[in-house]
Amino acid sequence: MGGFRMMRRLLWLIAVAAVVGLAWAIRLALRPDLPARYRGLSNPVPNANSNLLTGRRLYVLNCAFCHGVGGRGDGVPAAGLSPRPADLIQEAAKSSDARLYYRISEGERLTGMPAWKDILSDQQRWMVVLYLRHLAGEPPSGTMPGVPDPD
C-alpha cells in the first residue's frame, strides 16, 4: 500500500512539473520579440569616422572581454560561461539596429550580459551598434569610412 501511494505522489509531482514547464515555455514563446518602446527605433548616430572610432573604443572597453575583439563570442571567459557570449557577427546579421540597441540597453537575463542603459548614454549605445554593423561587414546606409582594426 505504501509503495502505491509513493508512486501516485511521484506521478503527481511529474505532472505538476510538466504543467509548470509547459506554462513557462508558452510564456517564453508568447513574449513580444521586441518591447514596444524599442520597436521602430533607428540609429540616430551619423555614420561618421569619429562615431565609428568611439563605438570601437566603447566596444573594446566594455564588450570585447566576453565577446572577443572580433565579436565572435570568444573572449577570455567565454569557455567557462553558460550560456556562452553571443557571436555578435551573427547577431548583427540577423538583427535590426533596434534589436541590437535593445540587447545592449537591457542585457540578457540569466546570462552574464549586463544592462548598459545606466552605464552608457543613449548615444554611446548607438555608437556601439554602429561599430557592430561595421564589425559584421554590414555598414549602415552611406559610405563607411576606413577604420583601423582594434588594437
C-alpha positions as CSV (number, residue, x, y, z in Angstrom):
1,M,0.0,0.0,0.0
2,G,2.9,2.4,0.9
3,G,4.5,1.8,-2.5
4,F,1.3,2.6,-4.3
5,R,1.0,6.0,-2.5
6,M,4.6,6.9,-3.2
7,M,4.2,6.0,-6.9
8,R,1.0,8.1,-7.1
9,R,2.7,11.0,-5.4
10,L,5.7,10.8,-7.7
11,L,3.4,10.7,-10.8
12,W,1.5,13.8,-9.4
13,L,4.9,15.7,-9.0
14,I,5.9,14.8,-12.5
15,A,2.6,16.0,-13.9
16,V,2.9,19.3,-11.9
17,A,6.4,19.8,-13.2
18,A,5.3,19.1,-16.8
19,V,2.5,21.7,-16.5
20,V,4.8,24.3,-15.0
21,G,7.4,23.6,-17.7
22,L,4.8,23.9,-20.4
23,A,3.5,27.1,-19.0
24,W,7.0,28.6,-18.9
25,A,7.7,27.5,-22.5
26,I,4.4,29.1,-23.6
27,R,5.2,32.3,-21.8
28,L,8.6,32.5,-23.5
29,A,7.0,31.8,-26.9
30,L,4.4,34.4,-26.5
31,R,6.6,37.2,-25.1
32,P,7.0,40.1,-27.6
33,D,10.0,39.8,-29.8
34,L,10.9,43.4,-29.0
35,P,9.4,45.5,-26.3
36,A,7.1,48.3,-27.7
37,R,9.4,51.1,-26.6
38,Y,12.2,49.7,-28.8
39,R,10.2,48.9,-31.9
40,G,10.8,51.1,-34.9
41,L,13.9,52.7,-33.5
42,S,16.7,53.5,-35.9
43,N,20.2,54.6,-35.2
44,P,20.3,58.4,-34.9
45,V,24.1,58.5,-34.8
46,P,25.6,59.7,-38.1
47,N,27.8,57.3,-39.9
48,A,31.0,59.3,-39.4
49,N,34.5,58.1,-38.7
50,S,34.6,59.8,-35.3
51,N,31.4,57.9,-34.2
52,L,32.7,54.6,-35.5
53,L,36.0,55.1,-33.7
54,T,34.1,56.0,-30.5
55,G,31.9,52.9,-30.9
56,R,35.0,50.8,-31.4
57,R,36.6,52.2,-28.3
58,L,33.4,51.6,-26.2
59,Y,33.2,48.0,-27.6
60,V,36.8,47.2,-26.8
61,L,36.5,48.7,-23.2
62,N,33.1,47.2,-22.4
63,C,32.3,44.2,-24.6
64,A,35.5,42.6,-26.1
65,F,36.4,40.9,-22.8
66,C,33.5,38.5,-23.2
67,H,32.5,38.8,-26.8
68,G,36.1,38.8,-28.1
69,V,37.9,41.6,-30.1
70,G,36.4,40.3,-33.3
71,G,32.9,39.8,-31.8
72,R,32.8,36.0,-32.2
73,G,31.8,35.3,-28.6
74,D,35.3,34.0,-27.9
75,G,36.5,36.4,-25.2
76,V,38.7,35.4,-22.2
77,P,36.0,33.9,-20.0
78,A,33.8,32.6,-22.9
79,A,34.6,28.9,-22.5
80,G,33.6,29.0,-18.8
81,L,30.3,30.8,-19.3
82,S,26.9,29.1,-19.7
83,P,25.5,30.2,-22.0
84,R,28.5,31.4,-23.9
85,P,28.6,35.1,-25.0
86,A,26.8,35.7,-28.3
87,D,28.6,35.7,-31.6
88,L,27.9,39.4,-32.4
89,I,28.7,38.9,-36.1
90,Q,25.8,36.5,-36.4
91,E,23.6,38.7,-34.2
92,A,24.3,41.8,-36.3
93,A,23.5,39.8,-39.5
94,K,20.1,38.7,-38.3
95,S,19.0,41.7,-36.1
96,S,17.8,45.1,-36.7
97,D,19.5,48.1,-35.2
98,A,16.6,48.4,-32.7
99,R,17.1,44.8,-31.5
100,L,20.9,45.3,-31.1
101,Y,20.3,48.6,-29.2
102,Y,17.7,46.8,-27.0
103,R,20.1,43.9,-26.1
104,I,22.8,46.4,-25.3
105,S,20.5,48.5,-23.2
106,E,18.6,45.8,-21.3
107,G,21.2,43.0,-21.2
108,E,20.1,39.4,-21.2
109,R,18.5,37.9,-18.1
110,L,20.1,34.7,-16.7
111,T,23.3,35.3,-18.5
112,G,26.4,37.3,-17.8
113,M,25.2,40.1,-20.2
114,P,24.6,43.2,-18.1
115,A,22.2,46.1,-19.0
116,W,24.3,49.0,-20.2
117,K,21.4,51.6,-20.1
118,D,22.6,53.0,-16.8
119,I,26.3,52.9,-17.7
120,L,26.5,54.1,-21.3
121,S,24.5,57.0,-22.7
122,D,21.9,56.5,-25.5
123,Q,24.4,58.0,-28.0
124,Q,27.2,55.7,-26.8
125,R,25.0,52.6,-27.1
126,W,24.0,53.7,-30.6
127,M,27.7,54.1,-31.4
128,V,28.3,50.5,-30.3
129,V,25.5,49.4,-32.7
130,L,27.2,51.4,-35.5
131,Y,30.5,49.6,-34.7
132,L,28.8,46.2,-34.6
133,R,27.5,46.8,-38.1
134,H,31.0,47.7,-39.2
135,L,32.5,44.7,-37.4
136,A,30.0,42.4,-39.1
137,G,30.7,43.8,-42.5
138,E,27.2,45.3,-42.8
139,P,27.7,49.0,-42.8
140,P,24.7,51.2,-42.4
141,S,23.5,53.2,-45.4
142,G,26.0,55.6,-46.8
143,T,29.7,55.2,-47.3
144,M,31.6,53.7,-44.4
145,P,34.9,55.4,-43.9
146,G,38.0,53.3,-43.3
147,V,38.6,52.4,-39.7
148,P,41.7,50.8,-38.3
149,D,41.4,47.4,-36.7
150,P,41.1,47.2,-32.9
151,D,44.5,47.2,-31.1
